[in-house]
Amino acid sequence: MSKNYHTKSRRAGWIMIGITNQGGVAAGHKSLKSAIEEQRKTLEIFPLLSYIYFCPDFEGNLCYGVSRENINLIHEIRKEFLGQFRKPNCGMISASLKNFKNLSKALMVGDRLEDEEAAKNAGIHFLSADIWRFPPNDREF
């Protein structure tokens, strides 16, 4: 990953938030506790991330927000998005955008079709994770 590119994003005032489906919880492959621990570990590994929203059910009714200090039950705070939290629906994105004023600068970076569809459903821009990870100017040919 290009540290320089990500540092520039942070210096430019970008706030980086993770948005992830965690259907393994609903499928019984892992516990809610382990999903929360995974998100905390992700925040530790990627210090530029400020917060992670995750949906552990297939119906899109549950959403947790994980920071380095807290775990929030987003589905209790943002009930208007019940049934919409799971991507490709835009509930997690919409809930996160409630905290910010300039939505025209919002950008979803993802590596799956459901990420692109969620961005479209939220009315924000989308960028492929491969381009974000390896900007054209940073590529070696």
Protein Blocks (a to p, Z undefined) as FASTA:
>chain_A
ZZklmmmmmmnopacddddddfklmnopacfklmmmmmmmmmmmmmmbmbdcddfbfnop
accdddfkbccdfklmmmmlgoilpccbfklmmmmmmmpmblmlgccddfbfklmmmmmm
nopacddfklmmmgfklpcZZ
